[in-house]
Amino acid sequence: MRCPFCRHSDSRVVDSREVDDGQVIRRRRSCSKCSRRFTTVEEAVLAVVKRSGVTEPFSRDKVITGVRRACQGRPVDEDQLQLLAQKVEETIRATGSAEIPSHEVGLAILGPLRELDGVAYLRFASVYRAFSSVEDFEKEIADLRAAMAGEAKTDDD
Ligand SMILES: [Zn+2]
């Protein structure tokens, strides 16, 4: 981190403090050449690696945008979308990896979306898993039915 005054590349940390539950670290630095002080901010970013190799910060909004499209005309409200995005983020953070391939974000969406709305799930899965035939849908629907039956059973117990 270069000194903003003299552009010297070496500085000494005089104070560090965590902000936002440790998500962000602010450092007070002193330039080893001109001795002037400046602040740097380091943020731990959860990055999504796209198929092209480009990384971008994980964004709940992007998750919501993708899922909202699949939920068109379905009885899913904004609060439920927010909650889904939160679950997706928790799943991704739980992997303990700072860089997540974008397809894993898709995978993390499928579970909670299936619980939320079967039709929206099928729409999303058809795009995400690139369904190419009616049989793909049939198989997915069979799996969905089996999962729903399983959930119904556990509810009865
Ligand atoms: Zn300096």
Boltz pocket constraint, residues with backbone or C-beta under 6 A from the ligand:
constraints:
  - pocket:
      binder: B
      contacts: [[A, 3], [A, 4], [A, 5], [A, 6], [A, 7], [A, 8], [A, 31], [A, 32], [A, 33], [A, 34], [A, 35], [A, 36]]
      max_distance: 6.0
